[in-house]
Amino acid sequence: MAFQLRANPNGLPQPNSDAIEVTMRFIDDLTPFQLDGGDTDTLWTQHMTACLTVATYDPDSGKRTLIHIQGGYWERDQTFFETMALNLGPNSVIIIVSGAEESQEALNNYMAKYKQELDVAMFMEGKDHSNLTYLTYWSKPHVTGRAGTATFVFKGDGEYGHINPALPPEPTAQPISTGHALPAVAAPTSSTSRAGAGLNPLSQSLTHLVVGVATLKPPQGR
């Protein structure tokens, strides 16, 4: 299916083990996880409470990024916007996703602040920002379960939304046998994880989530 950016208000299945889970980041490491044009991987994140997730798509290069920011504190560090400006093209789309605790009004305020700061950063990089598109995705109405946290999925075909636990999990693609043994591949050192079936339980309290760093590109050739 050709890429078409669209929200699914009914939610999406739990991503399979081939998907890339982007874990929460603190203010001192706000480099988005990035996929170059042509990648079809699903990016997703979970355990969003007061956090904020930002997804971007550049239609000119096909590049997608995703970052899950602890507490939404990105506004306190101008270097975050400078980093984002480097990753964006003049026609990029920015999707700002709220955590489980944010109201629609708070999400709209985040978007206005984000636009103001990013316009300045793009200007400083000598990039045109007049055609940037800003979208919001309010997670609170879709929060389910006792954990009370939000999720966000950004599929390779452009579909995005929350995980709907009522849907069957996304099936894992079966490998095609070529008749030749494949060499072993060392596990990546990045803490970006491949999602299993079903949401992982919280291993710590919501105020002390484990921080993951997801700066490595996934192995190519899948």
C-alpha positions as CSV (number, residue, x, y, z in Angstrom):
1,M,0.0,0.0,0.0
2,A,1.3,3.5,-0.9
3,F,2.1,5.8,2.0
4,Q,-0.9,7.8,3.1
5,L,-0.7,9.8,6.4
6,R,-3.9,9.2,8.3
7,A,-5.2,8.8,11.9
8,N,-7.2,5.7,12.8
9,P,-9.7,6.8,15.5
10,N,-10.6,3.2,16.3
11,G,-7.0,2.3,17.2
12,L,-4.6,-0.3,15.8
13,P,-3.5,-3.8,16.8
14,Q,-0.7,-4.5,19.2
15,P,2.5,-4.3,17.1
16,N,4.3,-7.6,16.4
17,S,7.9,-8.5,17.2
18,D,9.1,-6.9,14.0
19,A,8.0,-3.5,15.1
20,I,10.4,-1.0,16.7
21,E,9.5,0.2,20.2
22,V,10.9,3.6,21.0
23,T,11.3,4.0,24.7
24,M,11.1,7.2,26.9
25,R,13.9,9.7,26.8
26,F,15.0,12.4,29.3
27,I,15.9,16.0,28.6
28,D,19.6,15.3,28.3
29,D,19.1,12.9,25.3
30,L,16.4,14.3,23.0
31,T,17.6,12.8,19.6
32,P,14.6,11.3,17.8
33,F,14.7,7.8,16.6
34,Q,15.0,8.0,12.8
35,L,14.1,5.9,9.8
36,D,15.3,6.9,6.4
37,G,13.0,7.0,3.3
38,G,11.8,3.6,2.1
39,D,11.6,2.0,5.5
40,T,8.4,0.2,6.2
41,D,8.9,-0.5,9.9
42,T,6.2,0.2,12.4
43,L,7.4,2.6,15.2
44,W,5.5,2.6,18.5
45,T,5.8,3.6,22.1
46,Q,3.9,3.0,25.4
47,H,3.7,4.0,29.1
48,M,2.8,7.6,28.3
49,T,1.3,9.4,31.3
50,A,2.4,13.1,31.5
51,C,4.8,12.4,28.7
52,L,4.6,13.7,25.1
53,T,5.4,11.9,21.9
54,V,6.4,13.7,18.7
55,A,6.3,11.9,15.3
56,T,7.4,13.5,12.1
57,Y,7.2,12.6,8.4
58,D,9.0,14.3,5.5
59,P,7.2,13.6,2.2
60,D,10.1,14.7,0.1
61,S,12.6,12.2,1.6
62,G,10.3,9.6,3.1
63,K,12.0,10.0,6.5
64,R,10.1,9.3,9.7
65,T,11.1,10.0,13.3
66,L,9.6,9.3,16.7
67,I,10.5,10.4,20.2
68,H,8.8,9.9,23.6
69,I,9.8,12.6,25.9
70,Q,9.6,12.3,29.7
71,G,7.2,14.7,31.2
72,G,6.9,16.7,28.0
73,Y,9.8,18.8,29.2
74,W,11.1,19.4,25.7
75,E,10.2,23.1,25.9
76,R,12.9,23.7,28.4
77,D,15.7,22.9,26.0
78,Q,16.2,24.9,22.8
79,T,18.7,22.3,21.5
80,F,15.8,19.9,21.1
81,F,14.2,22.2,18.5
82,E,17.6,22.6,16.8
83,T,17.9,18.9,16.5
84,M,14.4,18.5,15.1
85,A,15.0,21.3,12.6
86,L,18.0,19.3,11.2
87,N,15.7,16.3,10.6
88,L,12.8,18.2,8.9
89,G,12.3,19.3,5.3
90,P,10.2,22.3,4.3
91,N,7.1,20.2,3.8
92,S,7.3,18.0,6.8
93,V,4.4,16.9,9.0
94,I,4.7,17.0,12.8
95,I,2.3,15.0,15.0
96,I,2.2,15.9,18.7
97,V,0.7,13.1,20.8
98,S,-0.5,13.6,24.4
99,G,0.0,11.3,27.3
100,A,-2.9,9.8,29.4
101,E,-3.0,12.8,31.8
102,E,-3.2,15.7,29.3
103,S,-6.4,17.5,28.3
104,Q,-7.3,18.5,24.8
105,E,-6.6,22.1,25.8
106,A,-3.2,21.3,27.1
107,L,-2.3,19.4,23.9
108,N,-3.3,22.4,21.8
109,N,-1.1,24.6,24.0
110,Y,1.8,22.2,23.4
111,M,1.3,22.4,19.7
112,A,1.3,26.2,19.7
113,K,4.5,26.3,21.7
114,Y,6.1,23.7,19.6
115,K,5.2,25.6,16.4
116,Q,6.6,28.8,17.8
117,E,9.9,27.3,18.8
118,L,10.4,25.1,15.8
119,D,9.7,28.0,13.4
120,V,12.6,29.9,15.0
121,A,14.9,26.8,14.8
122,M,14.0,26.2,11.1
123,F,14.7,29.9,10.3
124,M,18.1,29.7,12.1
125,E,18.9,26.7,9.9
126,G,18.0,28.6,6.8
127,K,15.0,26.4,6.1
128,D,11.6,27.4,5.0
129,H,9.0,26.7,7.6
130,S,5.9,28.2,6.0
131,N,4.7,24.8,4.7
132,L,5.1,22.7,7.8
133,T,2.0,20.9,8.9
134,Y,1.1,20.4,12.6
135,L,-1.3,17.7,13.8
136,T,-2.3,16.6,17.2
137,Y,-3.4,13.2,18.6
138,W,-5.3,13.3,21.9
139,S,-4.7,10.0,23.7
140,K,-6.8,10.4,26.8
141,P,-10.1,9.2,25.4
142,H,-8.4,5.9,24.4
143,V,-6.7,5.1,27.7
144,T,-7.7,1.6,29.0
145,G,-6.6,-0.7,31.7
146,R,-5.6,-0.2,35.3
147,A,-2.1,1.1,34.3
148,G,-3.8,4.2,32.8
149,T,-1.1,4.9,30.3
150,A,-1.3,5.9,26.6
151,T,0.2,4.3,23.6
152,F,1.0,5.4,20.0
153,V,1.7,3.5,16.8
154,F,3.1,5.0,13.6
155,K,2.9,2.4,10.8
156,G,5.1,2.3,7.7
157,D,2.2,3.0,5.4
158,G,1.3,6.2,7.2
159,E,-1.5,5.0,9.5
160,Y,-1.2,6.1,13.1
161,G,-3.2,5.9,16.4
162,H,-3.4,4.2,19.8
163,I,-3.3,0.5,20.5
164,N,-6.8,-1.0,20.8
165,P,-6.5,-4.0,23.1
166,A,-9.8,-5.4,21.7
167,L,-8.1,-6.0,18.3
168,P,-6.1,-9.2,17.6
169,P,-2.4,-8.6,17.8
170,E,-0.6,-7.9,14.5
171,P,0.7,-11.2,13.2
172,T,4.4,-11.7,12.7
173,A,5.6,-12.1,9.1
174,Q,6.8,-15.6,8.4
175,P,10.4,-15.8,7.0
176,I,10.8,-17.1,3.5
177,S,13.1,-20.1,3.3
178,T,15.8,-19.8,0.7
179,G,17.4,-23.2,1.3
180,H,20.6,-21.5,2.8
181,A,21.5,-21.0,6.4
182,L,21.7,-17.4,7.3
183,P,24.7,-16.1,9.3
184,A,24.2,-15.2,12.9
185,V,23.7,-11.4,13.5
186,A,24.8,-9.8,16.8
187,A,22.1,-8.2,18.8
188,P,22.1,-4.4,18.5
189,T,23.5,-2.5,21.4
190,S,20.7,0.1,21.3
191,S,18.0,-0.2,24.0
192,T,15.4,0.2,21.3
193,S,13.4,-3.0,21.6
194,R,11.3,-5.1,19.3
195,A,7.8,-5.4,20.6
196,G,6.4,-8.7,21.8
197,A,2.7,-9.7,21.7
198,G,0.8,-7.8,24.3
199,L,1.9,-4.7,26.2
200,N,4.8,-5.2,28.5
201,P,3.9,-4.6,32.2
202,L,5.3,-1.6,34.0
203,S,8.5,-2.7,35.7
204,Q,8.8,0.4,37.8
205,S,6.4,3.1,39.0
206,L,5.1,5.5,36.5
207,T,7.3,8.3,37.9
208,H,10.5,6.2,37.5
209,L,10.3,4.6,34.0
210,V,13.4,3.0,32.6
211,V,15.0,5.3,30.0
212,G,15.9,3.9,26.7
213,V,18.1,5.2,24.0
214,A,17.1,4.5,20.4
215,T,19.6,6.2,18.2
216,L,20.8,3.2,16.1
217,K,19.1,2.5,12.8
218,P,17.5,-1.0,12.7
219,P,19.4,-3.7,10.7
220,Q,18.7,-3.4,7.0
221,G,17.7,-6.1,4.6
222,R,14.5,-7.4,6.3
